[in-house]
């Protein structure tokens, strides 16, 4: 597939092919086929336990932390199969950033959080000014720079939840990822903070391909271009967000969106 | 029998359950307070046995810096410097052995081992902590002693190295348990965050887990030091018990605890010799008490900040 998508921005960000996943004996995903276009926001929706988080967490293989996970099939990110045995999880995770449900900044300074991933891999000694530039650029990109520029050396856990979540997005940016995975990024936030983070996600759209899991129908409708509805480990429907909310093609989708189950 | 609505009958009745609850509360409280009572009683006892001498005839300067411990000579000399130095040397060697060993074990158990292997290891390590010190002493005497003579070509194998290694092995299990607790207290979300940012397992441990667990790890080392300070019989058997300050790990040495154990039985009750041994006990108590206090402070300080 690599040769068919030389220009990632124009093609697919993520291509899932006949992907199955088991937690021990329990099968969580069944033959998932999915094309996520690059440069847009795609929302994954569905009831609890439908596999949307599992699918998201498979894209950077963080799901394997559990240890008893088996997979079959492939997930290609920008034409590279991340599930392939020879693929390096480390490289995958530099290309595919992840934001978690609860903001999880590391217990170090704001500045060190932003520089963390870069310093893991770059043996080069970065000059102080290069580092400063990276920190400023990343924090500006998430609209946090003006609020924290005078306290970059304070501990990140002292920030508000909204600021922490923005910082968690900012710290993904120095390694220039192509895809951002977001696992219910606003579920720990109050409405005002949710609005602010949604706005930020919308701002990042275009430069990054964003895949976001959400329980919040209104959020999926407001803040995504395309929507994927999943049920019982299968993809039921994949459509433009407007299309899905106005005229869903499948009965289950309509039932879920209208709150008849969930 | 249901009391009529509005009646207060029965509300002030103290039945069996109330009395059982009262009795249980009193018993448990007594148990809790007893620890404090015992420690106060011990301090009072040790002090009462040694203070008369310490007050009237003891030169503290000589006790802490004097190089000659000759309590039965005429005139007697009470310079405990050889014992303090011996204790310090042996404890230092013990920590050189115990810290790498226990940290490595804790990292393996806490971060790599899973499932039943992890449980088995923890049980085994706790069993190791339960081996009586006299057994360790025998190992020092019969196993390590000839080995040291052979490997390092020394005339005696009962020395600082021998006692230090034995003490290190003795302190390692409890240090491992404490260090593993410290690692376990690091929230898993930190590991997940670092892994998602592309950190390898080792980078997660080195850059995230260990720095965050540092106060708990320091506390485990301090408690290991306290353990090494207080150990008596194994050290007495393995150290060679030579009453001179050691100048290398191949010198035999004596510790405070071993000296008290070896000499208390021979000293006439209430003699100066008898009393000075209790003063040594007080010194030892003061040292271990400060170490424990420091360890406790480290752990508490962390909790406050987190």
Interface residues (C-beta under 8 A of the other chain):
Chain A: X60 X62 X65 X67 X90 X91 X93 X94 X97 X98 X100 X102 X104 X105 X106 X107 X108 X116 X117 X120 X121 X168 X171 X172 X175
Chain B: X114 X189 X190 X192 X193 X194 X195 X196 X197 X198 X199 X200 X203 X207 X208 X211 X212 X306
